[in-house]
């Protein structure tokens, strides 16, 4: 079981919804309806970090298309790279959301360390 389990099912649902790509994590962080519990903050921060890393990876791969006089294979690499980033991002977000809905804290190498460095208040 988790060290900081959610108080009820609605917290687990909120934590799972935080993994929806887009602005959901920012919206949840900006809510001031009392201090969110550790479980929700943990998943919101992980979702923010996952979304940020996915966006940066997409930008880096998409920049291959701006190489002047690039050979045709560069565009193939760019298309495959974008597809891989989107597939991996979708799979990781889905697995993380399922774990959040099951009231479990997830540990993603690198991302969890970033969470404890920048988001955890201890």
C-alpha positions as CSV (number, residue, x, y, z in Angstrom):
1,X,0.0,0.0,0.0
2,X,1.1,3.6,-0.3
3,X,2.6,5.7,2.4
4,X,0.1,8.5,1.7
5,X,-3.1,6.8,0.4
6,X,-6.0,9.0,-0.9
7,X,-8.8,9.8,1.5
8,X,-11.5,8.6,-0.9
9,X,-12.2,7.5,-4.4
10,X,-12.6,11.1,-5.7
11,X,-9.0,11.8,-4.9
12,X,-7.8,8.8,-6.8
13,X,-10.0,9.9,-9.7
14,X,-8.5,13.4,-9.6
15,X,-5.0,12.0,-9.5
16,X,-5.8,9.8,-12.6
17,X,-7.4,12.7,-14.5
18,X,-4.2,14.8,-14.0
19,X,-2.5,12.5,-16.5
20,X,-4.7,13.8,-19.3
21,X,-2.4,15.7,-21.7
22,X,-2.8,19.4,-21.9
23,X,-3.5,21.9,-19.2
24,X,-5.1,19.6,-16.6
25,X,-2.1,19.5,-14.3
26,X,-1.8,23.3,-14.4
27,X,-5.5,23.6,-13.6
28,X,-5.3,21.3,-10.6
29,X,-2.2,23.1,-9.3
30,X,-4.0,26.4,-9.5
31,X,-7.0,25.2,-7.5
32,X,-7.1,26.7,-4.0
33,X,-9.9,24.6,-2.5
34,X,-7.9,23.8,0.5
35,X,-4.5,22.2,0.5
36,X,-4.5,19.1,-1.7
37,X,-3.3,16.0,-0.1
38,X,0.1,14.5,-0.8
39,X,-1.3,11.8,-3.1
40,X,-2.9,14.3,-5.5
41,X,0.1,16.7,-5.5
42,X,2.4,13.7,-6.2
43,X,0.5,12.7,-9.3
44,X,-0.1,16.2,-10.5
45,X,3.6,17.0,-10.3
46,X,4.4,13.7,-12.1
47,X,1.9,14.5,-14.8
48,X,3.4,18.0,-15.3
49,X,6.9,16.5,-15.6
50,X,5.7,13.8,-18.1
51,X,3.9,16.4,-20.2
52,X,6.9,18.7,-20.2
53,X,9.3,15.9,-21.2
54,X,7.0,14.8,-23.9
55,X,6.6,18.3,-25.3
56,X,10.4,18.9,-25.3
57,X,11.0,15.6,-27.0
58,X,8.5,16.4,-29.7
59,X,10.0,19.8,-30.3
60,X,13.5,18.4,-30.6
61,X,12.4,15.7,-33.1
62,X,10.3,18.2,-35.1
63,X,13.3,20.5,-35.4
64,X,14.8,18.0,-37.8
65,X,12.3,19.3,-40.4
66,X,13.9,22.7,-40.3
67,X,17.4,21.6,-41.4
68,X,18.1,23.4,-44.7
69,X,18.6,21.2,-47.7
70,X,18.0,18.1,-45.7
71,X,18.0,14.8,-47.4
72,X,14.7,12.9,-47.7
73,X,15.6,10.3,-45.0
74,X,15.7,13.1,-42.4
75,X,12.0,13.6,-42.9
76,X,11.5,9.8,-42.5
77,X,13.4,9.9,-39.2
78,X,11.4,12.9,-38.1
79,X,8.1,11.1,-38.8
80,X,9.2,7.9,-37.1
81,X,10.6,9.9,-34.1
82,X,7.4,11.9,-33.7
83,X,5.3,8.7,-33.8
84,X,7.5,7.0,-31.3
85,X,7.4,9.9,-28.9
86,X,3.6,10.1,-29.1
87,X,3.2,6.3,-28.6
88,X,5.6,6.1,-25.7
89,X,4.0,9.2,-24.1
90,X,0.5,7.8,-24.5
91,X,1.5,4.4,-23.0
92,X,3.3,6.0,-20.0
93,X,0.5,8.4,-19.3
94,X,-2.1,5.6,-19.5
95,X,-0.1,3.3,-17.2
96,X,0.5,6.2,-14.7
97,X,-3.2,7.1,-14.7
98,X,-4.2,3.5,-14.0
99,X,-1.8,3.3,-11.1
100,X,-3.2,6.6,-9.7
101,X,-6.7,5.3,-10.0
102,X,-5.7,2.2,-8.1
103,X,-4.5,4.5,-5.3
104,X,-0.8,3.7,-5.9
105,X,2.2,6.0,-6.0
106,X,4.2,5.5,-9.2
107,X,8.0,5.6,-9.4
108,X,9.3,6.6,-12.8
109,X,13.1,6.7,-13.0
110,X,14.4,10.2,-13.4
111,X,10.9,11.8,-13.1
112,X,10.4,10.8,-9.5
113,X,13.9,12.2,-8.6
114,X,12.9,15.5,-10.3
115,X,9.7,15.5,-8.3
116,X,11.5,15.2,-5.0
117,X,14.0,17.9,-6.1
118,X,11.6,20.5,-7.3
119,X,8.1,19.7,-6.0
120,X,8.3,17.9,-2.7
121,X,8.2,20.0,0.4
122,X,9.9,18.4,3.2
